[in-house]
Protein backbone atom coordinates (compact mmCIF):
# COMPACT_ATOMS: atom_id res chain seq x y z
CA UNK A 1 0.00 0.00 0.00
CA UNK A 2 1.53 3.39 -0.91
CA UNK A 3 2.51 5.59 2.04
CA UNK A 4 -0.27 8.14 1.34
CA UNK A 5 -2.95 5.44 1.41
CA UNK A 6 -1.49 4.02 4.64
CA UNK A 7 -1.81 7.43 6.27
CA UNK A 8 -5.39 7.81 5.10
CA UNK A 9 -6.20 4.31 6.36
CA UNK A 10 -4.75 5.23 9.77
CA UNK A 11 -7.68 7.61 10.24
CA UNK A 12 -8.24 11.32 10.03
CA UNK A 13 -11.05 13.81 10.48
CA UNK A 14 -11.53 14.04 6.72
CA UNK A 15 -11.88 10.26 6.34
CA UNK A 16 -15.01 10.47 8.48
CA UNK A 17 -16.48 13.02 6.07
CA UNK A 18 -16.04 16.16 8.17
CA UNK A 19 -13.43 18.78 8.89
CA UNK A 20 -12.15 19.38 12.40
CA UNK A 21 -12.45 22.96 13.66
CA UNK A 22 -10.51 24.85 16.30
CA UNK A 23 -13.01 25.04 19.14
CA UNK A 24 -11.07 26.24 22.18
CA UNK A 25 -7.99 28.19 23.17
CA UNK A 26 -6.20 28.61 26.47
CA UNK A 27 -3.93 31.38 27.66
CA UNK A 28 -1.27 30.33 30.17
CA UNK A 29 -0.26 32.97 32.71
CA UNK A 30 2.17 33.31 35.57
CA UNK A 31 -0.24 35.79 37.19
CA UNK A 32 -3.84 34.94 36.23
CA UNK A 33 -5.31 38.11 37.75
CA UNK A 34 -2.82 40.36 35.95
CA UNK A 35 -3.52 38.59 32.65
CA UNK A 36 -7.27 38.88 33.26
CA UNK A 37 -7.02 42.65 33.71
CA UNK A 38 -4.91 42.91 30.55
CA UNK A 39 -7.41 41.04 28.33
CA UNK A 40 -10.41 42.83 29.89
CA UNK A 41 -8.85 46.21 29.10
CA UNK A 42 -7.35 45.38 25.70
CA UNK A 43 -10.10 43.25 24.12
CA UNK A 44 -13.11 43.74 26.40
CA UNK A 45 -13.29 40.01 27.18
CA UNK A 46 -15.28 38.77 30.17
CA UNK A 47 -14.16 36.04 32.55
CA UNK A 48 -16.07 33.48 34.61
CA UNK A 49 -14.64 31.18 37.28
CA UNK A 50 -14.92 27.53 36.28
CA UNK A 51 -13.29 24.32 37.44
CA UNK A 52 -10.13 24.35 39.55
CA UNK A 53 -8.77 27.47 41.31
CA UNK A 54 -6.93 29.78 38.94
CA UNK A 55 -8.97 28.63 35.94
CA UNK A 56 -11.32 31.06 34.22
CA UNK A 57 -13.53 30.68 31.15
CA UNK A 58 -13.02 33.45 28.63
CA UNK A 59 -16.08 34.97 26.96
CA UNK A 60 -14.74 36.58 23.78
CA UNK A 61 -17.96 37.57 22.06
CA UNK A 62 -21.60 38.47 22.39
CA UNK A 63 -24.84 36.54 22.04
CA UNK A 64 -24.99 37.64 18.38
CA UNK A 65 -21.33 36.87 17.69
CA UNK A 66 -20.30 34.34 20.33
CA UNK A 67 -16.64 33.98 19.38
CA UNK A 68 -14.50 31.02 20.32
CA UNK A 69 -14.42 29.34 23.74
CA UNK A 70 -11.40 30.14 25.81
CA UNK A 71 -9.69 29.67 29.15
CA UNK A 72 -7.23 31.65 31.21
CA UNK A 73 -5.19 29.38 33.47
CA UNK A 74 -2.05 29.11 35.56
CA UNK A 75 0.96 28.41 33.31
CA UNK A 76 1.76 24.72 32.88
CA UNK A 77 4.17 22.47 31.02
CA UNK A 78 2.56 20.32 28.33
CA UNK A 79 6.11 19.33 27.35
CA UNK A 80 8.17 18.49 30.45
CA UNK A 81 10.68 21.24 31.25
CA UNK A 82 9.16 23.71 28.76
CA UNK A 83 6.67 26.21 30.20
CA UNK A 84 3.85 26.78 27.73
CA UNK A 85 4.29 30.18 26.08
CA UNK A 86 1.61 31.25 23.62
CA UNK A 87 -1.96 30.17 23.19
CA UNK A 88 -2.96 26.51 23.36
CA UNK A 89 -5.50 25.49 20.73
CA UNK A 90 -7.83 22.51 20.87
CA UNK A 91 -9.54 21.04 17.84
CA UNK A 92 -13.05 19.56 18.12
CA UNK A 93 -13.02 15.94 16.89
CA UNK A 94 -15.63 13.20 16.65
CA UNK A 95 -13.35 10.37 17.86
CA UNK A 96 -10.38 11.27 20.04
CA UNK A 97 -9.08 7.68 19.99
CA UNK A 98 -9.01 7.62 16.18
CA UNK A 99 -7.19 10.96 16.19
CA UNK A 100 -4.62 9.61 18.67
CA UNK A 101 -4.00 6.63 16.39
CA UNK A 102 -3.68 8.92 13.37
CA UNK A 103 -1.20 11.15 15.22
CA UNK A 104 1.10 8.21 15.96
CA UNK A 105 0.67 6.71 12.46
CA UNK A 106 1.66 10.03 10.90
CA UNK A 107 4.79 10.70 12.95
CA UNK A 108 3.37 12.70 15.87
CA UNK A 109 3.62 12.03 19.59
CA UNK A 110 0.97 11.73 22.29
CA UNK A 111 1.94 14.10 25.12
CA UNK A 112 -1.13 13.70 27.33
CA UNK A 113 -3.26 10.61 26.69
CA UNK A 114 -7.04 10.57 26.71
CA UNK A 115 -8.16 12.57 29.76
CA UNK A 116 -11.72 12.96 31.01
CA UNK A 117 -13.05 16.43 31.72
CA UNK A 118 -16.43 15.63 33.33
CA UNK A 119 -19.43 17.15 31.52
CA UNK A 120 -17.12 18.44 28.76
CA UNK A 121 -15.56 15.42 27.05
CA UNK A 122 -12.26 13.66 26.43
CA UNK A 123 -9.05 15.52 25.62
CA UNK A 124 -5.59 14.57 24.36
CA UNK A 125 -2.57 16.75 23.73
CA UNK A 126 -0.22 15.84 20.92
CA UNK A 127 2.99 17.12 19.36
CA UNK A 128 3.03 17.32 15.56
CA UNK A 129 5.99 16.45 13.35
CA UNK A 130 7.27 20.04 13.68
CA UNK A 131 7.23 20.19 17.49
CA UNK A 132 3.96 22.13 17.80
CA UNK A 133 1.52 21.14 20.54
CA UNK A 134 -2.24 20.94 19.94
CA UNK A 135 -5.19 19.49 21.84
CA UNK A 136 -7.95 17.32 20.38
CA UNK A 137 -11.27 17.33 22.27
CA UNK A 138 -14.15 14.93 21.76
CA UNK A 139 -16.96 17.00 23.24
CA UNK A 140 -19.56 15.06 25.24
CA UNK A 141 -21.68 16.88 27.83
CA UNK A 142 -22.55 13.48 29.37
CA UNK A 143 -18.89 12.49 29.89
CA UNK A 144 -18.31 11.03 33.36
CA UNK A 145 -15.73 8.84 35.07
CA UNK A 146 -15.11 5.63 33.17
CA UNK A 147 -14.80 2.58 35.35
PyMOL commands that set and color helices and strands:
alter all, ss='L'
color gray80, all
select helices_A, chain A and resi 3-9+14-16+32-43+96-105
alter helices_A, ss='H'
color red, helices_A
select strands_A, chain A and resi 21-29+46-49+55-59+69-74+87-92+109-117+121-127+133-139
alter strands_A, ss='S'
color yellow, strands_A
deselect
rebuild
show_as cartoon
